[in-house]
């Protein structure tokens, strides 16, 4: 059997105290009552009051627990958002690097075209892709445009 948590021990103690007070109050109501109808009415009214007190205590404990859960979830969401921001920054850096690689390959192919090494547009595109592939394999980038 697992040990109860500290917070639950406090709840158990509070409920036990309320129940002891309820029993004491009920006993005093019975002892000091002048008629049976009055005793019955006092016990019912007293029981309703005790039930309301128990519900208030348990409601307060539940609200406190829910607040702690919301705070924990909030911390986890903030941590996840920060991780996503880091991933987004890394993704943007990779995207910039890919664009730089592509632009470099395009510039080299245009220079080769101007030098007369490549005569047509299709050949220039093939050379651009080949240069881009070589640059990426050298830099470790695997993304293609």
JODA-V617529 format. One record per residue. N is the residue number from 1. RES is the residue in one letter. SS is DSSP state (H for helix, E for strand, - for the rest). PHI is phi in degrees with one decimal (none if undefined). Layout:
BEGIN
n=N res=RES ss=SS phi=PHI
n=N res=RES ss=SS phi=PHI
END
This chain:
BEGIN
n=1 res=X ss=- phi=none
n=2 res=X ss=- phi=-82.0
n=3 res=X ss=- phi=-77.4
n=4 res=X ss=- phi=-69.9
n=5 res=X ss=- phi=-73.1
n=6 res=X ss=H phi=-56.6
n=7 res=X ss=H phi=-61.9
n=8 res=X ss=H phi=-72.0
n=9 res=X ss=H phi=-63.1
n=10 res=X ss=H phi=-61.3
n=11 res=X ss=H phi=-64.1
n=12 res=X ss=H phi=-61.9
n=13 res=X ss=H phi=-64.4
n=14 res=X ss=H phi=-62.5
n=15 res=X ss=H phi=-65.6
n=16 res=X ss=H phi=-62.8
n=17 res=X ss=H phi=-62.3
n=18 res=X ss=H phi=-61.9
n=19 res=X ss=H phi=-66.3
n=20 res=X ss=H phi=-64.0
n=21 res=X ss=H phi=-64.1
n=22 res=X ss=H phi=-63.1
n=23 res=X ss=H phi=-63.4
n=24 res=X ss=H phi=-62.7
n=25 res=X ss=H phi=-63.2
n=26 res=X ss=H phi=-64.0
n=27 res=X ss=H phi=-62.5
n=28 res=X ss=H phi=-64.9
n=29 res=X ss=H phi=-63.8
n=30 res=X ss=H phi=-68.9
n=31 res=X ss=H phi=-66.5
n=32 res=X ss=- phi=-95.1
n=33 res=X ss=- phi=-78.2
n=34 res=X ss=- phi=-97.0
n=35 res=X ss=- phi=-144.3
n=36 res=X ss=H phi=-65.9
n=37 res=X ss=H phi=-61.9
n=38 res=X ss=H phi=-67.8
n=39 res=X ss=H phi=-62.2
n=40 res=X ss=H phi=-62.4
n=41 res=X ss=H phi=-61.8
n=42 res=X ss=H phi=-63.7
n=43 res=X ss=H phi=-66.6
n=44 res=X ss=H phi=-65.2
n=45 res=X ss=H phi=-62.7
n=46 res=X ss=H phi=-64.7
n=47 res=X ss=H phi=-64.5
n=48 res=X ss=H phi=-62.9
n=49 res=X ss=H phi=-63.6
n=50 res=X ss=H phi=-65.6
n=51 res=X ss=H phi=-62.0
n=52 res=X ss=H phi=-63.2
n=53 res=X ss=H phi=-63.0
n=54 res=X ss=H phi=-62.0
n=55 res=X ss=H phi=-63.7
n=56 res=X ss=H phi=-64.8
n=57 res=X ss=H phi=-64.6
n=58 res=X ss=H phi=-66.6
n=59 res=X ss=H phi=-64.1
n=60 res=X ss=H phi=-64.5
n=61 res=X ss=H phi=-64.0
n=62 res=X ss=H phi=-63.5
n=63 res=X ss=H phi=-62.9
n=64 res=X ss=H phi=-64.0
n=65 res=X ss=H phi=-63.0
n=66 res=X ss=H phi=-63.7
n=67 res=X ss=H phi=-63.6
n=68 res=X ss=H phi=-63.6
n=69 res=X ss=H phi=-65.3
n=70 res=X ss=H phi=-64.0
n=71 res=X ss=H phi=-64.5
n=72 res=X ss=H phi=-64.6
n=73 res=X ss=H phi=-63.0
n=74 res=X ss=H phi=-61.7
n=75 res=X ss=H phi=-61.5
n=76 res=X ss=H phi=-65.4
n=77 res=X ss=H phi=-65.7
n=78 res=X ss=H phi=-62.4
n=79 res=X ss=H phi=-63.9
n=80 res=X ss=H phi=-64.9
n=81 res=X ss=H phi=-62.8
n=82 res=X ss=H phi=-63.5
n=83 res=X ss=H phi=-64.1
n=84 res=X ss=H phi=-64.9
n=85 res=X ss=H phi=-63.6
n=86 res=X ss=H phi=-62.7
n=87 res=X ss=H phi=-62.9
n=88 res=X ss=H phi=-63.0
n=89 res=X ss=H phi=-62.7
n=90 res=X ss=H phi=-63.7
n=91 res=X ss=H phi=-62.5
n=92 res=X ss=H phi=-64.5
n=93 res=X ss=H phi=-63.8
n=94 res=X ss=H phi=-64.4
n=95 res=X ss=H phi=-61.5
n=96 res=X ss=H phi=-61.3
n=97 res=X ss=H phi=-63.3
n=98 res=X ss=H phi=-63.1
n=99 res=X ss=H phi=-62.8
n=100 res=X ss=H phi=-63.5
n=101 res=X ss=H phi=-61.1
n=102 res=X ss=H phi=-64.6
n=103 res=X ss=H phi=-63.3
n=104 res=X ss=H phi=-62.8
n=105 res=X ss=H phi=-62.6
n=106 res=X ss=H phi=-64.9
n=107 res=X ss=H phi=-62.7
n=108 res=X ss=H phi=-64.1
n=109 res=X ss=H phi=-64.3
n=110 res=X ss=H phi=-66.0
n=111 res=X ss=H phi=-63.4
n=112 res=X ss=H phi=-65.0
n=113 res=X ss=H phi=-64.6
n=114 res=X ss=H phi=-66.3
n=115 res=X ss=- phi=-79.0
n=116 res=X ss=- phi=88.7
n=117 res=X ss=- phi=-74.6
n=118 res=X ss=- phi=-115.0
n=119 res=X ss=- phi=-98.7
n=120 res=X ss=- phi=-120.2
n=121 res=X ss=H phi=-65.1
n=122 res=X ss=H phi=-63.2
n=123 res=X ss=H phi=-62.9
n=124 res=X ss=H phi=-64.4
n=125 res=X ss=H phi=-65.6
n=126 res=X ss=H phi=-62.7
n=127 res=X ss=H phi=-64.6
n=128 res=X ss=H phi=-59.9
n=129 res=X ss=H phi=-64.1
n=130 res=X ss=H phi=-64.5
n=131 res=X ss=H phi=-65.0
n=132 res=X ss=H phi=-60.1
n=133 res=X ss=H phi=-62.1
n=134 res=X ss=H phi=-66.4
n=135 res=X ss=H phi=-63.7
n=136 res=X ss=H phi=-67.8
n=137 res=X ss=H phi=-67.7
n=138 res=X ss=H phi=-73.5
n=139 res=X ss=H phi=-91.8
n=140 res=X ss=- phi=90.6
n=141 res=X ss=- phi=-81.1
n=142 res=X ss=- phi=-116.0
n=143 res=X ss=- phi=-81.2
n=144 res=X ss=- phi=-117.4
n=145 res=X ss=- phi=-97.1
END
